């Protein structure tokens, strides 16, 4: 089962890379006229699967939105930063990084919250956080990877110089584990589950830092203003799809598992550490006079400033729309 999964992932990544090379050119040349489908960039993460399900069951047809599944989150971040994509699935810390860089966007909706799905997976000889001293830690060199490293070292009462940090794409982590090129991996599903199947175990995860890691659907400000109705349709179809997943769980799970190339049990394990905000949760997080996302965002800003991930204060309110309820509600 693991071998088949690895072959599936390898083939998907090779295909994704080829599609990326092709799509970058296509994305850059796309017209922004309203008749063109919205360009949504994403990357592997179980919490993003409802957007693909929306496409596959016809809620989000290709003439409305083209979803580009890129090989890694750092490529998704750059595709949004350079405006190759109109919309993108990114984490809260990445959104703060974009704001600090002057990118103007809106948070359309909160896709999920990590409650254990982001983790530090370690080889058997690393039995606890304290054992990380002097060890090799592989991380994706993106804001989330650096942030998780910071929180891990803080929990372990270690300094950066106490460990050996190895920049590495998530797609290489399985190979690195097999070849003993790292002792611990800052990772997330589906890679977390795959590492566990090889014998790795979690010594720290996002359940220990609640309300700090959120995944968001971002849209460029100019696209939001020029194509608000189409953008809002994407949001409404997201919540329409969440309802479908509740009403037809067996079919939704089968479709998503098949797309990911995993068993239904593996998929259910992957999403065990992910919480998916409802429409009402999103209204509480993003709208009202006191959006609930502000507190965790401000806390995250302070941590990122302390760790040198941000050079200046940023305010998540810059990315919020006071009338978001009129956009995402049916």
C-alpha positions as CSV (number, residue, x, y, z in Angstrom):
1,X,0.0,0.0,0.0
2,X,2.8,2.4,0.9
3,X,4.7,1.5,-2.3
4,X,1.7,2.1,-4.4
5,X,1.1,5.4,-2.6
6,X,4.7,6.5,-3.2
7,X,4.5,5.6,-6.9
8,X,1.3,7.6,-7.1
9,X,2.8,10.6,-5.3
10,X,6.0,10.4,-7.5
11,X,3.9,10.3,-10.7
12,X,1.7,13.1,-9.4
13,X,4.7,15.3,-8.6
14,X,6.4,14.7,-11.9
15,X,3.1,15.5,-13.7
16,X,2.6,18.6,-11.5
17,X,6.0,19.8,-12.2
18,X,5.4,19.5,-16.0
19,X,2.1,21.1,-15.6
20,X,3.7,23.9,-13.6
21,X,6.2,24.6,-16.4
22,X,3.4,24.8,-18.8
23,X,0.9,26.6,-16.6
24,X,3.3,29.4,-15.6
25,X,3.4,30.5,-19.2
26,X,-0.3,30.1,-19.5
27,X,-1.0,31.8,-16.3
28,X,1.2,34.8,-17.1
29,X,-0.5,35.2,-20.4
30,X,-4.1,34.8,-19.2
31,X,-6.4,37.7,-19.8
32,X,-8.1,39.1,-16.7
33,X,-11.3,39.8,-18.5
34,X,-14.3,38.4,-16.8
35,X,-14.9,35.6,-19.4
36,X,-11.6,33.9,-18.3
37,X,-11.9,31.4,-15.5
38,X,-10.4,32.5,-12.2
39,X,-6.9,31.1,-11.7
40,X,-6.6,29.3,-8.3
41,X,-3.2,28.0,-7.2
42,X,-2.9,25.3,-4.6
43,X,-0.6,22.6,-3.3
44,X,-0.9,19.2,-1.6
45,X,-2.7,19.4,1.7
46,X,-5.8,17.4,2.8
47,X,-7.5,20.5,4.0
48,X,-7.6,21.9,0.5
49,X,-9.4,18.8,-1.0
50,X,-12.9,20.3,-0.9
51,X,-11.9,22.8,-3.6
52,X,-11.0,19.8,-5.9
53,X,-14.2,18.0,-4.9
54,X,-16.2,21.1,-5.8
55,X,-14.7,20.9,-9.3
56,X,-15.2,17.2,-9.7
57,X,-18.9,17.1,-8.7
58,X,-19.7,20.1,-10.9
59,X,-20.1,22.8,-8.3
60,X,-17.1,24.7,-9.6
61,X,-16.9,24.0,-13.3
62,X,-13.7,24.7,-15.3
63,X,-15.3,27.6,-17.1
64,X,-15.6,29.4,-13.7
65,X,-12.2,28.5,-12.2
66,X,-9.0,26.7,-13.2
67,X,-7.4,25.0,-10.2
68,X,-3.6,24.5,-10.6
69,X,-2.2,22.0,-8.1
70,X,1.4,23.0,-7.8
71,X,4.1,20.6,-6.3
72,X,4.8,22.6,-3.1
73,X,3.5,25.4,-1.0
74,X,6.5,27.7,-1.7
75,X,5.6,27.6,-5.4
76,X,2.0,28.4,-4.6
77,X,3.2,31.4,-2.5
78,X,5.4,32.7,-5.3
79,X,2.7,32.2,-7.9
80,X,0.3,34.4,-5.9
81,X,3.0,36.9,-5.0
82,X,3.9,37.5,-8.7
83,X,0.2,37.6,-9.7
84,X,0.4,34.4,-11.8
85,X,-2.7,33.3,-9.9
86,X,-5.8,35.3,-9.0
87,X,-6.5,33.3,-5.9
88,X,-4.4,30.9,-3.8
89,X,-4.6,28.5,-0.8
90,X,-2.1,29.7,1.7
91,X,-1.4,29.7,5.5
92,X,-2.0,32.6,7.8
93,X,1.7,33.1,8.3
94,X,2.2,33.3,4.6
95,X,-0.6,35.8,4.4
96,X,1.2,38.0,6.9
97,X,4.4,37.6,5.0
98,X,2.6,38.8,1.8
99,X,1.1,41.8,3.7
100,X,4.6,42.8,4.9
101,X,5.8,42.7,1.3
102,X,3.1,45.1,0.2
103,X,0.9,42.6,-1.6
104,X,-2.8,43.7,-1.5
105,X,-5.3,40.9,-1.1
106,X,-8.5,39.8,0.7
107,X,-9.1,36.7,2.8
108,X,-12.1,35.2,1.1
109,X,-12.6,32.4,3.6
110,X,-10.8,30.3,6.2
111,X,-10.4,26.8,4.8
112,X,-9.2,24.9,7.8
113,X,-7.3,25.0,11.1
114,X,-4.4,22.7,11.9
115,X,-5.0,20.7,15.1
116,X,-2.2,18.1,14.9
117,X,-1.9,17.8,11.1
118,X,1.4,19.8,11.1
119,X,4.0,18.0,13.0
120,X,7.6,17.2,13.7
121,X,8.1,13.6,12.7
122,X,11.2,12.0,14.1
123,X,13.1,8.7,13.6
124,X,12.9,6.1,16.3
125,X,16.2,7.1,18.0
126,X,14.8,10.6,18.6
127,X,12.4,9.8,21.4
128,X,11.6,13.3,22.7
129,X,12.0,17.0,22.0
130,X,15.1,17.1,24.2
131,X,16.7,14.5,21.9
132,X,16.7,17.0,19.0
133,X,19.9,18.6,20.3
134,X,22.6,18.1,17.8
135,X,20.2,16.4,15.4
136,X,19.4,17.2,11.7
137,X,16.0,18.7,11.1
138,X,14.6,19.0,7.6
139,X,12.2,21.8,6.8
140,X,10.6,23.4,3.9
141,X,12.1,26.9,3.7
142,X,8.7,28.7,3.8
143,X,7.2,30.8,6.5
144,X,5.3,27.9,8.0
145,X,8.3,25.6,8.0
146,X,10.4,28.3,9.8
147,X,7.6,29.1,12.1
148,X,7.1,25.4,13.1
149,X,10.8,25.1,13.7
150,X,10.7,28.2,16.0
151,X,7.8,26.8,18.0
152,X,9.5,23.4,18.2
153,X,12.8,24.7,19.4
154,X,11.0,26.9,21.9
155,X,9.1,23.9,23.3
156,X,12.3,21.9,23.4
157,X,14.1,24.8,25.1
158,X,16.8,24.7,22.4
159,X,18.4,27.4,20.3
160,X,18.8,27.4,16.5
161,X,22.5,26.7,16.9
162,X,21.7,23.5,18.9
163,X,20.4,21.7,15.8
164,X,21.4,21.3,12.1
165,X,18.7,22.7,9.8
166,X,18.4,21.2,6.4
167,X,16.3,23.0,3.8
168,X,14.3,20.5,1.9
169,X,11.1,20.3,-0.2
170,X,8.3,18.2,1.3
171,X,8.4,15.9,-1.7
172,X,11.9,14.8,-0.8
173,X,11.2,13.9,2.8
174,X,10.4,10.2,2.3
175,X,13.6,9.7,0.3
176,X,15.6,11.5,3.0
177,X,14.1,9.4,5.7
178,X,15.0,6.2,3.9
179,X,18.5,7.3,3.2
180,X,19.0,8.6,6.8
181,X,19.8,12.1,5.7
182,X,17.8,13.7,8.5
183,X,16.7,12.8,12.0
184,X,13.5,14.8,12.2
185,X,11.1,16.4,9.6
186,X,8.9,19.4,10.0
187,X,6.1,18.3,7.8
188,X,2.3,17.9,7.2
189,X,-0.1,15.5,5.6
190,X,0.0,13.7,3.3
191,X,3.8,13.5,4.0
192,X,3.3,13.1,7.8
193,X,1.2,9.9,7.3
194,X,3.7,8.5,4.8
195,X,6.6,9.1,7.2
196,X,4.6,7.4,10.0
197,X,4.2,4.4,7.8
198,X,8.0,4.2,7.5
199,X,8.4,4.2,11.3
200,X,8.7,7.9,12.1
201,X,6.7,9.2,15.1
202,X,5.4,12.7,16.1
203,X,7.3,14.5,18.9
204,X,5.5,17.8,18.5
205,X,2.5,18.9,16.5
206,X,0.1,21.8,16.0
207,X,-2.4,20.6,18.6
208,X,0.1,21.9,21.1
209,X,-0.1,25.4,19.6
210,X,-3.8,25.8,19.0
211,X,-5.3,28.7,16.9
212,X,-1.9,29.5,15.3
213,X,-2.0,27.7,11.9
214,X,-4.9,28.5,9.6
215,X,-5.3,27.8,5.9
216,X,-6.9,30.6,3.9
217,X,-8.3,31.3,0.4
218,X,-6.7,34.6,-0.7
219,X,-7.7,36.7,-3.6
220,X,-5.9,39.7,-5.0
221,X,-7.5,43.0,-4.2
222,X,-7.8,44.1,-7.8
223,X,-9.4,40.8,-8.8
224,X,-11.8,41.0,-5.8
225,X,-12.9,44.4,-6.9
226,X,-13.2,43.7,-10.6
227,X,-14.7,40.2,-10.4
228,X,-16.5,40.2,-7.0
229,X,-19.5,38.2,-8.1
230,X,-17.3,35.4,-9.6
231,X,-15.0,35.4,-6.6
232,X,-17.9,35.2,-4.2
233,X,-19.3,32.3,-6.2
234,X,-16.2,30.4,-5.4
235,X,-16.7,31.0,-1.7
236,X,-20.3,30.0,-1.8
237,X,-19.5,26.8,-3.7
238,X,-16.8,26.0,-1.1
239,X,-19.5,26.0,1.6
240,X,-21.9,24.2,-0.8
241,X,-19.3,21.5,-1.1
242,X,-18.8,21.2,2.7
243,X,-22.6,20.6,3.0
244,X,-22.3,17.9,0.3
245,X,-19.5,16.2,2.3
246,X,-21.8,16.1,5.3
247,X,-24.8,14.8,3.3
248,X,-22.9,12.3,1.2
249,X,-19.8,11.4,3.3
250,X,-19.2,8.0,1.7
251,X,-19.1,9.4,-1.9
252,X,-17.1,12.5,-0.9
253,X,-14.5,10.3,1.0
254,X,-14.3,7.9,-1.9
255,X,-13.7,10.7,-4.5
256,X,-11.1,12.5,-2.4
257,X,-9.2,9.3,-1.5
258,X,-9.1,8.3,-5.1
259,X,-7.8,11.7,-6.2
260,X,-5.1,11.5,-3.5
261,X,-4.2,7.9,-4.3
262,X,-4.8,6.7,-0.7
263,X,-7.3,4.4,1.0
264,X,-10.3,5.9,2.7
265,X,-8.8,5.0,6.0
266,X,-5.6,6.8,5.2
267,X,-7.5,9.9,4.2
268,X,-9.6,9.8,7.4
269,X,-6.3,9.6,9.3
270,X,-4.9,12.6,7.5
271,X,-7.9,14.8,8.2
272,X,-8.0,13.7,11.9
273,X,-5.8,16.7,12.8
274,X,-7.7,19.2,10.7
275,X,-10.7,21.3,11.7
276,X,-12.9,22.8,8.9
277,X,-14.7,26.0,9.9
278,X,-18.4,26.2,8.9
279,X,-20.0,29.2,7.3
280,X,-20.9,30.5,10.7
281,X,-17.4,29.9,11.9
282,X,-16.1,31.9,9.0
283,X,-18.5,34.8,9.7
284,X,-17.2,34.8,13.3
285,X,-13.6,34.7,12.2
286,X,-13.7,37.3,9.4
287,X,-16.7,39.5,9.9
288,X,-18.5,41.3,12.7
289,X,-17.0,44.3,14.6
290,X,-14.4,42.1,16.2
291,X,-13.2,39.4,13.8
292,X,-12.0,36.4,15.8
293,X,-9.0,35.9,13.5
294,X,-7.4,39.1,14.7
295,X,-6.2,37.8,18.0
296,X,-4.4,34.7,16.7
297,X,-3.0,36.8,13.8
298,X,-1.6,39.4,16.2
299,X,-0.1,36.6,18.3
300,X,1.5,35.1,15.2
301,X,2.9,38.5,14.2
302,X,4.7,38.8,17.5
303,X,6.3,35.4,17.2
304,X,7.3,36.0,13.6
305,X,8.8,39.4,14.5
306,X,10.8,37.8,17.3
307,X,12.1,35.1,15.0
308,X,13.0,37.5,12.2
309,X,10.4,36.2,9.9
310,X,8.8,39.6,9.7
311,X,10.7,42.9,9.5
312,X,7.8,45.1,10.5
313,X,4.4,45.0,12.2
314,X,1.5,44.1,9.9
315,X,-2.3,44.2,10.6
316,X,-4.5,41.4,9.3
317,X,-7.4,43.9,9.2
318,X,-5.8,45.1,5.9
319,X,-6.9,41.9,4.3
320,X,-10.5,41.7,5.8
321,X,-13.7,42.9,4.1
322,X,-16.3,44.4,6.4
323,X,-19.0,43.1,4.1
324,X,-17.6,39.6,3.6
325,X,-20.9,38.2,4.9
326,X,-22.7,39.5,1.7
327,X,-20.0,37.6,-0.3
328,X,-19.9,34.2,1.3
329,X,-23.5,33.7,2.5
330,X,-25.9,32.0,0.0
